[in-house]
């Protein structure tokens, strides 16, 4: 999630976010696979970074409002971290 947020922030600051967006009649289920970037060369960057880029691409097209998009990514990250903490405590019990 943080990787996607960073990609979106840097793209916005540099003015490199795509103009326009997907057709208005596409569902999120259609946007996600269409936004998939090509797989990187093994030395280019990590697979985790690749998934972050993919998330940034599809959420950019699926959620056009910058503030709502960032809040959604923040909420997803918070939820993920809470779940990881809960699983950690379960393992220690």
N, C-alpha and C positions, 0 to 999 in steps of 0.2 A: 504494500500500500504506500509506504513512504517513497519507494522507487517511482511509482506512478505519480505521486504528488510532486516529486522533484522534477520529473520529466515535463509535466504540465506547466509548472512554475517557470522552468528554464525556457520552454518553448514560448510561453506567453511573453516573458521578458525580452526574448530575442526576436519576437514577431514572427516565429516560425510555425505557429499552429496552422493547420489547414484552414483555408477559407471555406465557408459554407458548411455543409454537413451531409449526412446521408439523406436519401429521399425520406420524406415525412411519413411514408406508409410502411417503413421498415420496423419490424419489432426488434427488441433487444436480442432475441434469439437469432435474428438474421444479422444484426450489426456485429455481434461478437466474432463470428468466423470471418466475416468480410474485413474486419479490422486487423486480423492476424498478420503480424510482420513476418518476413522471411526468417528462417532460422539463421542465426549468426554462424560465422566460421568459429571453430573451437577456440581460437585465440582472440576473437574479437571482444567478447564480454561474456559474463556468466549467464547460465540459464535463468537464474533468479532475476537478473536484470532484464532478460528477454521477456519474461512474464510481466514484469513491471511496465515495460514499454507497451506490451499488448494491452494491459489493463488501462494504461493512460490513453491509448488510441481509442478503445471502444467506449470508455466512459466519456471521453471528449465528445463523441458523436451521439451517445445515448442521453447525456445530461448536458444540454446546451448552456445552462446558467452556471457561471464560474463559481459563485458562492455556494450554491446547492451542491455542485460537484465536489468541491473541497470538503464541505460538511459531510457528505456521504462517505467519502474516503476516510475522513477522520473517525466517523462513527464505526465504519467497518474495521478500522485498525484498533480502536478501543475495544470493540466486541471480540476481535481475534485475541488481543492481549489478555482480556479477562478470561476467555476460554482456556488459554494456555496456562494462566495462573491456577485456574480451577483444576486442570488436569495435573499440574505439578503437585498440588496439595493432595490429590487423590492418590498419586503414586507414593507419596511419603507416608500415607496412613497405613 
